[in-house]
């Protein structure tokens, strides 16, 4: 199979894109860590790698492509579709598991909501919305007009959510942070090869 869609990549980028992908022997796609600075082509590598996976027979429904911002996610998906269209002809590729960490996380929560005791129509509040809701409850309970005022929304939010989330309980000082990481039984992940570094 011709890999003309990889010609605009340099040697290291091409090596990262092709890592663990072999059309003749199947696709194992082991973990890969790409360390590169700004403007070095990380987005280009990711888009080409996803496209290369699809071109070599990986089901697009089995590819998880995540980024932090909507803009970056849209750009990544646009690039992958452009590359795969060039490589496969007019076939349009759907990448249902591509987007932001928050969007895909919310989608998974909705999909499995009933399994974790939620209704699929739940609402996600951002920090500001949560603090405003705490303020409404404080006011409804009559705690905003007393001589010794109940804590304000920012302090309540910080105390009840942020500290609890990271394992810090009021008066107890910092506890072990990130319990899911600490609770892994001391096992470390298998080594990940570094192929591309700028």
C-alpha positions in Angstrom: 0.0 0.0 0.0 1.3 3.5 -0.9 1.9 5.8 2.0 1.9 9.0 0.0 -0.1 10.8 2.7 3.0 10.4 5.0 5.4 12.2 2.6 5.1 15.6 4.3 6.4 14.1 7.6 10.1 14.1 8.5 11.8 10.9 9.4 11.2 11.0 13.1 7.5 12.0 12.7 7.0 9.2 10.2 8.6 6.7 12.6 6.2 7.9 15.4 3.2 7.6 13.1 4.1 4.1 11.9 5.1 2.8 15.4 3.5 -0.7 15.9 1.4 -0.5 12.8 2.0 -3.1 10.1 -0.7 -3.8 7.5 0.9 -7.1 6.6 1.2 -8.5 10.1 -1.6 -6.7 11.8 -1.8 -3.7 14.1 -0.6 -4.0 17.6 -0.2 -0.3 18.2 1.7 -0.4 21.5 2.0 2.7 23.7 4.1 5.5 22.4 5.3 8.7 24.2 6.0 11.7 22.0 8.0 14.5 23.7 8.2 17.6 21.6 8.2 21.4 22.0 5.8 23.9 20.7 5.6 24.1 16.9 7.4 20.8 16.4 4.4 18.9 14.8 2.7 17.0 17.7 -0.7 17.7 16.3 0.5 16.7 12.8 1.9 13.4 14.3 -1.4 12.6 16.1 -3.6 13.3 13.1 -1.4 11.3 10.8 -1.1 8.4 13.3 -4.9 8.2 13.7 -5.3 8.3 9.9 -2.6 5.7 9.5 -4.4 3.4 11.9 -7.6 3.8 9.9 -5.9 3.3 6.6 -4.4 0.1 7.9 -7.7 -1.4 9.0 -8.3 -0.2 12.5 -12.0 0.4 13.2 -12.4 4.2 13.8 -14.9 3.3 16.5 -12.0 1.7 18.5 -9.9 4.8 18.4 -9.9 7.3 21.3 -8.6 10.7 20.4 -8.7 13.3 23.2 -7.5 16.8 23.7 -8.2 19.6 26.1 -10.0 22.2 24.0 -12.9 22.1 21.5 -10.9 24.0 19.0 -8.0 21.6 19.2 -10.4 18.6 19.0 -12.1 20.0 15.9 -8.8 20.7 14.2 -7.5 17.2 15.0 -10.7 15.6 13.6 -10.6 17.8 10.5 -7.0 16.9 9.8 -7.6 13.2 10.3 -10.6 13.3 7.9 -8.6 15.2 5.3 -5.7 12.7 5.5 -7.9 9.6 5.3 -9.9 11.1 2.4 -6.6 11.6 0.6 -5.4 8.1 1.4 -8.6 6.2 0.9 -10.2 8.3 -1.8 -13.7 9.8 -1.2 -14.5 7.6 1.8 -15.4 9.8 4.8 -14.3 8.5 8.2 -16.4 9.0 11.3 -14.4 9.3 14.6 -17.1 9.0 17.3 -14.7 8.8 20.2 -12.8 12.0 19.3 -13.2 15.2 21.2 -12.3 16.9 24.5 -11.7 15.0 27.7 -14.8 16.7 29.2 -17.1 15.9 26.3 -16.1 12.2 26.0 -16.2 11.9 29.8 -19.7 13.3 29.9 -20.8 11.1 27.1 -19.5 8.0 29.0 -21.2 9.1 32.2 -24.5 9.5 30.3 -24.1 6.2 28.6 -23.4 4.4 31.8 -25.4 6.7 34.2 -27.9 4.1 35.3 -25.0 1.7 36.3 -23.5 4.3 38.6 -26.8 5.5 40.1 -27.3 8.6 38.0 -30.1 9.6 35.6 -28.8 10.1 32.0 -30.3 13.6 32.1 -27.9 14.7 34.9 -26.4 18.2 34.8 -22.7 19.1 35.1 -21.9 22.3 36.9 -18.7 24.2 36.4 -16.9 25.8 39.3 -18.8 29.1 39.0 -22.2 27.4 38.7 -21.5 25.2 41.7 -20.4 28.2 43.8 -23.6 30.1 42.7 -25.8 27.1 43.7 -24.1 27.0 47.1 -24.8 30.7 47.5 -28.5 30.1 46.7 -28.8 27.3 49.2 -27.0 29.4 51.9 -29.5 32.3 51.2 -32.5 29.9 51.2 -31.5 28.6 54.6 -31.4 32.1 55.9 -27.7 32.0 56.6 -26.8 35.1 54.5 -28.5 37.6 56.9 -27.2 36.5 60.3 -24.8 38.4 62.5 -22.2 35.6 62.3 -22.4 35.0 58.6 -22.3 31.5 57.1 -19.2 31.1 54.9 -19.5 32.7 51.4 -19.9 30.6 48.3 -16.3 30.7 47.3 -15.1 29.5 50.6 -17.8 26.8 50.8 -16.9 25.6 47.3 -13.2 25.5 48.1 -13.9 23.7 51.4 -16.5 21.1 50.3 -15.4 20.3 46.8 -11.8 21.2 46.0 -10.2 20.0 49.2 -12.4 16.9 49.3 -11.6 16.1 45.7 -7.8 16.2 46.4 -8.0 14.4 49.7 -7.6 17.4 52.0 -10.0 17.4 54.9 -10.5 20.6 57.0 -8.5 20.4 60.2 -6.7 17.2 59.1 -4.1 18.8 56.8 -3.2 17.4 53.5 -3.8 13.7 53.0 -2.5 11.5 50.2 -3.5 13.2 47.0 -5.0 11.5 44.0 -6.1 8.3 45.7 -6.7 6.4 42.5 -3.0 6.9 41.7 -1.9 6.0 45.2 -4.1 3.0 45.3 -2.6 1.2 42.4 -0.6 -1.2 44.6 2.7 0.2 43.7 2.6 -1.2 40.2 4.2 0.9 37.5 3.1 1.1 33.9 5.2 -0.9 31.3 8.0 1.2 29.7 6.8 3.4 26.9 9.3 4.0 24.0 10.2 7.5 23.1 10.6 7.9 19.4 10.2 11.5 18.5 11.8 14.2 20.6 12.5 17.8 19.4 
